[in-house]
């Protein structure tokens, strides 16, 4: 009985948590003059980044600068600007940072190439690890027999100061 009650409370809490995310969404009170402009507006605010939040688009941010930028985009749409003119206007004011997908340019080349380079490096490291583990040359796999070489036995005798007879008998007892 306690388990069912606990599960019910957990599911209720999880549902409340999911609904609280929806409550934080930005609600637009101003409407545009036509549904076409409204659709263009939605696309533009989804594709532009909030300069303050840095990890949110204008549609999901509740920062005051985002509200100002949304208002500015609405004004430009109502004045008849094209989508590209609006994007150019925003980039001129805030730089390429305002775009979630900045254009491929010399200064953004590292941004576009870095994921592929890191993926290739990770794949190469994985291949090297797999090949080394299969060939037996990985760390700690040089000598799987556990026996000491003659050189190692000689060095051990020197370190222990033994005459060596006792050492071989100890080795036989442990086997």
C-alpha positions in Angstrom: 0.0 0.0 0.0 2.8 2.4 0.9 4.6 1.6 -2.4 1.5 2.6 -4.4 1.1 5.8 -2.5 4.7 6.7 -2.9 4.5 5.9 -6.7 1.4 8.1 -7.0 3.1 11.0 -5.2 6.2 10.6 -7.3 4.1 10.7 -10.6 2.1 13.7 -9.3 5.3 15.6 -8.5 6.8 14.7 -11.9 3.7 15.9 -13.7 3.8 19.2 -11.7 7.5 19.6 -12.6 6.7 19.1 -16.3 3.9 21.7 -16.2 6.1 24.2 -14.4 8.4 24.3 -17.5 5.5 25.2 -19.7 4.5 28.0 -17.3 7.9 29.7 -17.8 7.4 30.0 -21.6 7.3 33.5 -23.0 3.7 34.7 -23.8 3.4 37.2 -26.6 0.6 39.7 -26.1 1.1 41.7 -29.2 -0.1 40.2 -32.5 1.1 41.0 -36.0 -1.3 42.2 -38.7 -1.3 38.9 -40.7 -0.8 35.2 -40.1 2.0 35.2 -42.7 3.9 37.9 -40.7 3.2 35.9 -37.5 4.7 32.7 -39.1 7.8 34.7 -40.3 8.1 36.2 -36.8 8.1 32.8 -35.1 10.8 31.5 -37.5 13.0 34.6 -36.9 12.8 34.5 -33.1 13.5 30.7 -33.0 16.7 31.2 -35.1 18.1 34.2 -33.2 20.0 33.9 -29.9 19.5 36.1 -26.8 22.6 38.3 -26.4 22.3 38.0 -22.6 21.2 34.4 -22.0 23.6 33.0 -24.7 22.1 29.5 -24.6 18.5 30.4 -25.4 16.8 31.7 -28.5 14.7 34.9 -28.4 11.5 32.8 -28.3 12.4 31.1 -25.1 14.2 33.9 -23.2 12.4 36.2 -20.8 15.4 38.6 -20.5 14.5 42.2 -21.1 16.8 42.5 -24.1 15.0 39.5 -25.7 11.7 41.3 -25.2 13.2 44.4 -26.9 14.6 42.4 -29.8 11.3 40.6 -30.3 9.5 44.0 -30.3 12.1 45.3 -32.8 11.6 42.2 -35.1 7.8 42.8 -35.0 8.3 46.5 -35.9 10.6 45.6 -38.8 8.2 43.0 -40.1 5.3 45.4 -40.0 7.4 48.0 -41.9 7.9 45.5 -44.7 11.5 44.3 -44.2 12.4 40.9 -45.6 13.7 38.2 -43.4 17.2 38.6 -44.7 17.1 42.3 -44.1 16.0 41.7 -40.5 18.8 39.2 -40.0 21.3 41.6 -41.6 20.1 44.4 -39.3 20.5 42.2 -36.2 23.9 41.0 -37.2 25.0 44.5 -37.9 24.0 45.5 -34.3 25.0 42.3 -32.4 27.4 40.5 -34.6 27.2 36.9 -35.8 26.7 35.8 -32.2 23.0 36.6 -32.4 22.6 33.8 -34.9 22.3 30.2 -33.8 23.8 29.1 -37.1 26.5 31.6 -37.9 27.6 31.7 -41.6 30.8 29.8 -42.5 33.5 32.5 -42.6 37.1 32.6 -41.9 36.5 33.8 -38.3 33.9 31.0 -37.7 35.7 28.2 -39.5 36.9 26.6 -36.2 33.4 26.7 -34.8 32.2 24.6 -37.8 35.2 22.3 -38.1 35.8 21.6 -34.4 33.1 19.0 -33.9 34.3 16.9 -36.8 37.9 17.1 -35.8 37.1 16.1 -32.2 34.9 13.2 -33.5 37.8 12.0 -35.7 40.3 12.2 -32.8 38.0 10.3 -30.5 37.5 7.6 -33.2 41.2 7.4 -33.7 41.8 7.0 -30.0 39.2 4.3 -29.8 40.8 2.4 -32.7 44.2 2.6 -31.1 42.9 1.3 -27.8 41.0 -1.6 -29.4 44.0 -2.6 -31.5 46.4 -2.4 -28.6 44.1 -4.4 -26.3 43.6 -7.1 -29.0 47.3 -7.4 -29.8 48.3 -7.6 -26.1 50.5 -4.6 -26.1 48.3 -2.5 -23.8 49.4 -1.4 -20.3 50.1 -4.2 -17.9 49.8 -7.0 -20.6 53.5 -7.3 -21.5 54.1 -10.5 -19.7 51.1 -12.5 -18.7 53.0 -15.4 -17.3 53.8 -13.7 -14.0 57.3 -15.3 -14.0 60.4 -13.2 -13.3 63.1 -12.9 -16.0 66.7 -13.9 -15.1 67.6 -10.2 -15.0 64.7 -9.4 -12.6 65.7 -12.3 -10.4 69.3 -11.1 -10.2 68.2 -7.6 -9.3 65.8 -8.9 -6.7 68.6 -11.0 -5.1 70.8 -7.9 -5.0 68.1 -5.8 -3.4 67.2 -8.4 -0.7 70.8 -9.2 0.0 70.0 -12.9 -0.1 72.2 -15.6 -1.5 69.3 -16.6 -3.8 68.6 -20.1 -2.5 65.9 -19.0 -0.2 64.2 -17.0 -3.0 63.7 -20.0 -5.3 62.2 -22.0 -2.5 59.8 -19.2 -1.6 58.7 -19.1 -5.3 58.1 -22.9 -5.3 56.0 -22.8 -2.1 53.7 -20.1 -3.5 52.9 -22.2 -6.5 
